[in-house]
Amino acid sequence: MKTIALIAHDRKKEEMLNFVLENKDVLSQYDLIATATTGKIIKEKAGLAITTYLSGPLGGDQQIGSRVACQKVDIVIFLRDPLAAQPHEPDITALLRLCDVHNIPVATNASTARLILQSLRTKA
Ligand SMILES: O=C(CO)COP(=O)(O)O
């Protein structure tokens, strides 16, 4: 089964939850992984099974980056907050870089994420 990583910064968590609820039918067919707080919200509010890693500022982006480097992640949906500085900015940059290194589709906003999921729907 293919794996999708879901990550959202604090001010993007509501948008992520709405996106997940909107696409629950597709997402439920994939293995889902997430950083801690994002995953907890998705588990509790959308009722989807999801493997969680550490919170982003504590190393979660790096953990997911290592899964990307090991070719264990097929799609990354990372709703970044472009208007707030993050203490772990280098980890975020590293994760996005690894997606490019390994040619993994990565969405950093909800519109792109919707387009990617649309392509999964047409494939199915
Ligand atoms: O900070 C994050 C991504 O950089 C997300 O971490 P949380 O899902 O734990 O809030």
The ligand as an SDF file (V2000), in Angstrom:
LIG
                    3D

 10  9  0  0  0  0  0  0  0  0999 V2000
    5.7770   21.6560   12.9720 O   0  0  0  0  0  0  0  0  0  0  0  0
    5.3110   20.8890   12.1790 C   0  0  0  0  0  0  0  0  0  0  0  0
    5.8610   20.7600   10.8170 C   0  0  0  0  0  0  0  0  0  0  0  0
    7.0110   21.5350   10.6050 O   0  0  0  0  0  0  0  0  0  0  0  0
    4.1170   20.0830   12.4960 C   0  0  0  0  0  0  0  0  0  0  0  0
    4.2460   19.4660   13.7570 O   0  0  0  0  0  0  0  0  0  0  0  0
    2.9250   19.0960   14.5400 P   0  0  0  0  0  0  0  0  0  0  0  0
    2.0560   18.2890   13.6360 O   0  0  0  0  0  0  0  0  0  0  0  0
    3.3340   18.2830   15.7310 O   0  0  0  0  0  0  0  0  0  0  0  0
    2.2900   20.3940   14.9390 O   0  0  0  0  0  0  0  0  0  0  0  0
  1  2  2  0
  2  3  1  0
  2  5  1  0
  3  4  1  0
  5  6  1  0
  6  7  1  0
  7  8  2  0
  7  9  1  0
  7 10  1  0
M  END
$$$$
